[in-house]
Amino acid sequence: MFPEKKKKKVDYEALNSSLMHIPRMDVAAVRNLIDVGIREIYELQGRDPNVLMEEARQKNDEIPEDRIRYFRMAVYFAESDEPETARMHPDAWN
C-alpha cells in the first residue's frame, strides 16, 4: 500500500564523539574530522581549518565547500576559553 521508507544510516561514532559538544556542530562535519584523525576537541587547537578541509577532501572528494564553516567554528571553539555566542554559529564563518 505505502512505499517502504529507507532507513537512514546513523553515524553513532560521530554522534557520540566529544566533538558533538561543540555548539551547532554538524554530524557530517564531525565525521569528516574523525576521518582525518581528529577525535577530541583539544586536537583542533592550533590547526588551520583550510588544511583540515584539504585533508578531509583527500579522504572524501564529495565534501561540500561550505563545510569549511564548521571547521573554522570548531577550531575557534577549541582555542577559546570563553567563545562568543555570536561566533558559535556556522553562518558567522562565511
C-alpha positions as CSV (number, residue, x, y, z in Angstrom):
1,M,0.0,0.0,0.0
2,F,2.6,2.6,1.1
3,P,6.1,2.5,-0.3
4,E,8.8,1.3,2.1
5,K,10.8,4.1,3.7
6,K,14.5,3.6,3.5
7,K,16.2,3.8,6.8
8,K,18.9,6.4,7.1
9,K,22.3,5.2,8.2
10,V,23.1,6.7,11.6
11,D,26.7,7.5,12.4
12,Y,26.8,6.6,16.0
13,E,30.6,7.1,16.3
14,A,30.2,10.8,15.2
15,L,27.1,11.3,17.3
16,N,28.9,10.0,20.4
17,S,32.1,11.9,19.7
18,S,33.2,14.6,22.1
19,L,33.3,16.9,19.0
20,M,29.5,17.0,19.2
21,H,29.8,19.1,22.4
22,I,30.7,22.0,20.1
23,P,27.5,24.1,19.8
24,R,25.7,23.8,16.5
25,M,28.2,21.3,15.1
26,D,27.1,19.2,12.2
27,V,27.3,15.4,12.3
28,A,28.8,15.2,8.8
29,A,31.5,17.7,9.7
30,V,32.3,15.6,12.8
31,R,32.6,12.5,10.6
32,N,35.0,14.4,8.3
33,L,37.1,15.4,11.3
34,I,37.2,11.8,12.6
35,D,38.2,10.6,9.2
36,V,41.3,12.9,9.3
37,G,42.2,11.7,12.8
38,I,40.7,14.4,15.0
39,R,38.8,12.7,17.8
40,E,38.9,15.3,20.7
41,I,38.3,19.0,20.8
42,Y,41.8,19.8,22.1
43,E,43.3,18.3,18.9
44,L,41.8,21.2,17.0
45,Q,43.9,23.8,18.8
46,G,46.5,25.4,16.5
47,R,45.1,23.7,13.4
48,D,44.4,25.5,10.2
49,P,40.8,25.0,9.1
50,N,41.9,25.2,5.4
51,V,44.4,22.4,5.9
52,L,41.7,20.3,7.7
53,M,39.5,20.9,4.7
54,E,42.2,19.8,2.3
55,E,42.9,16.6,4.4
56,A,39.2,15.8,4.5
57,R,38.9,16.3,0.8
58,Q,41.7,13.8,0.2
59,K,39.6,11.3,2.1
60,N,36.3,12.2,0.5
61,D,36.2,14.5,-2.5
62,E,32.4,14.9,-2.3
63,I,32.6,17.3,0.7
64,P,30.7,20.5,0.0
65,E,32.6,23.8,0.1
66,D,30.5,25.2,2.9
67,R,31.8,22.5,5.3
68,I,34.8,24.8,6.0
69,R,32.5,26.9,8.1
70,Y,32.1,24.1,10.6
71,F,35.9,23.5,10.7
72,R,36.5,27.2,11.3
73,M,33.9,27.3,14.1
74,A,35.3,24.1,15.7
75,V,38.9,25.5,15.7
76,Y,37.6,28.8,17.2
77,F,35.8,26.9,19.9
78,A,38.8,24.7,20.7
79,E,41.1,27.8,21.0
80,S,38.7,30.0,23.0
81,D,38.3,29.8,26.8
82,E,35.0,31.7,26.6
83,P,33.8,31.6,22.9
84,E,31.4,34.4,21.9
85,T,27.9,33.2,21.4
86,A,27.5,35.2,18.1
87,R,30.5,33.3,16.7
88,M,29.2,29.9,17.6
89,H,27.1,29.6,14.5
90,P,28.4,28.3,11.1
91,D,26.8,31.3,9.4
92,A,29.3,33.6,11.3
93,W,32.1,31.9,9.4
94,N,31.3,32.5,5.8
